[in-house]
Amino acid sequence: MNKTAPKKSPSPSEQLQKCPTGITGFDEITEGGLPKNRTTLVSGGAGSGKTLLGLDFLIN
């Protein structure tokens, strides 16, 4: 009797296409970058680095 292993469904991060930001640490944390063809809201307090993240993304 041949038993085949059940197919493992891909994790959400494998299903979602990503757009690399070019920001090394950020791409590692987000498992590949920001979601492609989607709006991403970046929020945080004053001085948390939102503007730097956006500028670095645009430059890269």
PyMOL commands that place a pseudoatom at each C-alpha (Angstrom):
pseudoatom trace, name=CA, resn=MET, resi=1, chain=A, elem=C, hetatm=0, pos=[0.000, 0.000, 0.000]
pseudoatom trace, name=CA, resn=ASN, resi=2, chain=A, elem=C, hetatm=0, pos=[1.479, 3.314, -1.079]
pseudoatom trace, name=CA, resn=LYS, resi=3, chain=A, elem=C, hetatm=0, pos=[1.045, 6.114, 1.374]
pseudoatom trace, name=CA, resn=THR, resi=4, chain=A, elem=C, hetatm=0, pos=[1.951, 9.592, 0.301]
pseudoatom trace, name=CA, resn=ALA, resi=5, chain=A, elem=C, hetatm=0, pos=[2.561, 12.377, 2.731]
pseudoatom trace, name=CA, resn=PRO, resi=6, chain=A, elem=C, hetatm=0, pos=[-0.202, 14.966, 2.802]
pseudoatom trace, name=CA, resn=LYS, resi=7, chain=A, elem=C, hetatm=0, pos=[0.663, 18.102, 0.916]
pseudoatom trace, name=CA, resn=LYS, resi=8, chain=A, elem=C, hetatm=0, pos=[1.677, 20.900, 3.207]
pseudoatom trace, name=CA, resn=SER, resi=9, chain=A, elem=C, hetatm=0, pos=[-0.207, 24.095, 2.501]
pseudoatom trace, name=CA, resn=PRO, resi=10, chain=A, elem=C, hetatm=0, pos=[2.054, 27.103, 1.981]
pseudoatom trace, name=CA, resn=SER, resi=11, chain=A, elem=C, hetatm=0, pos=[2.386, 29.538, 4.849]
pseudoatom trace, name=CA, resn=PRO, resi=12, chain=A, elem=C, hetatm=0, pos=[0.797, 32.982, 4.418]
pseudoatom trace, name=CA, resn=SER, resi=13, chain=A, elem=C, hetatm=0, pos=[4.235, 34.497, 3.754]
pseudoatom trace, name=CA, resn=GLU, resi=14, chain=A, elem=C, hetatm=0, pos=[4.803, 31.993, 0.917]
pseudoatom trace, name=CA, resn=GLN, resi=15, chain=A, elem=C, hetatm=0, pos=[1.415, 32.800, -0.656]
pseudoatom trace, name=CA, resn=LEU, resi=16, chain=A, elem=C, hetatm=0, pos=[1.852, 36.574, -0.580]
pseudoatom trace, name=CA, resn=GLN, resi=17, chain=A, elem=C, hetatm=0, pos=[4.143, 38.119, -3.190]
pseudoatom trace, name=CA, resn=LYS, resi=18, chain=A, elem=C, hetatm=0, pos=[6.603, 40.576, -1.673]
pseudoatom trace, name=CA, resn=CYS, resi=19, chain=A, elem=C, hetatm=0, pos=[8.346, 43.688, -2.947]
pseudoatom trace, name=CA, resn=PRO, resi=20, chain=A, elem=C, hetatm=0, pos=[11.882, 43.878, -1.510]
pseudoatom trace, name=CA, resn=THR, resi=21, chain=A, elem=C, hetatm=0, pos=[12.625, 47.253, 0.054]
pseudoatom trace, name=CA, resn=GLY, resi=22, chain=A, elem=C, hetatm=0, pos=[16.392, 47.026, -0.238]
pseudoatom trace, name=CA, resn=ILE, resi=23, chain=A, elem=C, hetatm=0, pos=[16.611, 47.624, 3.515]
pseudoatom trace, name=CA, resn=THR, resi=24, chain=A, elem=C, hetatm=0, pos=[18.519, 44.549, 4.704]
pseudoatom trace, name=CA, resn=GLY, resi=25, chain=A, elem=C, hetatm=0, pos=[17.189, 44.159, 8.242]
pseudoatom trace, name=CA, resn=PHE, resi=26, chain=A, elem=C, hetatm=0, pos=[13.643, 45.155, 7.306]
pseudoatom trace, name=CA, resn=ASP, resi=27, chain=A, elem=C, hetatm=0, pos=[13.440, 42.638, 4.453]
pseudoatom trace, name=CA, resn=GLU, resi=28, chain=A, elem=C, hetatm=0, pos=[14.607, 39.880, 6.811]
pseudoatom trace, name=CA, resn=ILE, resi=29, chain=A, elem=C, hetatm=0, pos=[12.025, 40.778, 9.469]
pseudoatom trace, name=CA, resn=THR, resi=30, chain=A, elem=C, hetatm=0, pos=[9.181, 40.969, 6.936]
pseudoatom trace, name=CA, resn=GLU, resi=31, chain=A, elem=C, hetatm=0, pos=[10.306, 37.767, 5.166]
pseudoatom trace, name=CA, resn=GLY, resi=32, chain=A, elem=C, hetatm=0, pos=[10.980, 39.445, 1.828]
pseudoatom trace, name=CA, resn=GLY, resi=33, chain=A, elem=C, hetatm=0, pos=[9.690, 42.992, 1.983]
pseudoatom trace, name=CA, resn=LEU, resi=34, chain=A, elem=C, hetatm=0, pos=[6.342, 44.725, 1.719]
pseudoatom trace, name=CA, resn=PRO, resi=35, chain=A, elem=C, hetatm=0, pos=[3.291, 43.019, 0.173]
pseudoatom trace, name=CA, resn=LYS, resi=36, chain=A, elem=C, hetatm=0, pos=[3.127, 43.592, -3.598]
pseudoatom trace, name=CA, resn=ASN, resi=37, chain=A, elem=C, hetatm=0, pos=[0.147, 45.487, -5.057]
pseudoatom trace, name=CA, resn=ARG, resi=38, chain=A, elem=C, hetatm=0, pos=[-1.182, 46.428, -1.620]
pseudoatom trace, name=CA, resn=THR, resi=39, chain=A, elem=C, hetatm=0, pos=[-1.273, 49.541, 0.485]
pseudoatom trace, name=CA, resn=THR, resi=40, chain=A, elem=C, hetatm=0, pos=[0.887, 49.379, 3.606]
pseudoatom trace, name=CA, resn=LEU, resi=41, chain=A, elem=C, hetatm=0, pos=[0.275, 51.666, 6.567]
pseudoatom trace, name=CA, resn=VAL, resi=42, chain=A, elem=C, hetatm=0, pos=[3.366, 52.508, 8.593]
pseudoatom trace, name=CA, resn=SER, resi=43, chain=A, elem=C, hetatm=0, pos=[2.500, 53.908, 11.996]
pseudoatom trace, name=CA, resn=GLY, resi=44, chain=A, elem=C, hetatm=0, pos=[4.413, 54.862, 15.106]
pseudoatom trace, name=CA, resn=GLY, resi=45, chain=A, elem=C, hetatm=0, pos=[5.165, 57.654, 17.483]
pseudoatom trace, name=CA, resn=ALA, resi=46, chain=A, elem=C, hetatm=0, pos=[7.238, 60.728, 16.768]
pseudoatom trace, name=CA, resn=GLY, resi=47, chain=A, elem=C, hetatm=0, pos=[10.859, 59.820, 16.123]
pseudoatom trace, name=CA, resn=SER, resi=48, chain=A, elem=C, hetatm=0, pos=[10.181, 56.117, 15.524]
pseudoatom trace, name=CA, resn=GLY, resi=49, chain=A, elem=C, hetatm=0, pos=[11.649, 56.169, 11.995]
pseudoatom trace, name=CA, resn=LYS, resi=50, chain=A, elem=C, hetatm=0, pos=[8.590, 56.235, 9.731]
pseudoatom trace, name=CA, resn=THR, resi=51, chain=A, elem=C, hetatm=0, pos=[9.995, 58.956, 7.478]
pseudoatom trace, name=CA, resn=LEU, resi=52, chain=A, elem=C, hetatm=0, pos=[13.432, 57.322, 7.363]
pseudoatom trace, name=CA, resn=LEU, resi=53, chain=A, elem=C, hetatm=0, pos=[11.840, 54.003, 6.396]
pseudoatom trace, name=CA, resn=GLY, resi=54, chain=A, elem=C, hetatm=0, pos=[9.862, 55.665, 3.604]
pseudoatom trace, name=CA, resn=LEU, resi=55, chain=A, elem=C, hetatm=0, pos=[12.838, 57.625, 2.277]
pseudoatom trace, name=CA, resn=ASP, resi=56, chain=A, elem=C, hetatm=0, pos=[15.145, 54.605, 2.414]
pseudoatom trace, name=CA, resn=PHE, resi=57, chain=A, elem=C, hetatm=0, pos=[12.524, 52.553, 0.531]
pseudoatom trace, name=CA, resn=LEU, resi=58, chain=A, elem=C, hetatm=0, pos=[12.211, 55.236, -2.168]
pseudoatom trace, name=CA, resn=ILE, resi=59, chain=A, elem=C, hetatm=0, pos=[15.990, 55.542, -2.552]
pseudoatom trace, name=CA, resn=ASN, resi=60, chain=A, elem=C, hetatm=0, pos=[16.507, 51.787, -2.862]
for i in range(1, 60): cmd.bond("trace and resi %d" % i, "trace and resi %d" % (i + 1))
show_as sticks, trace
zoom trace
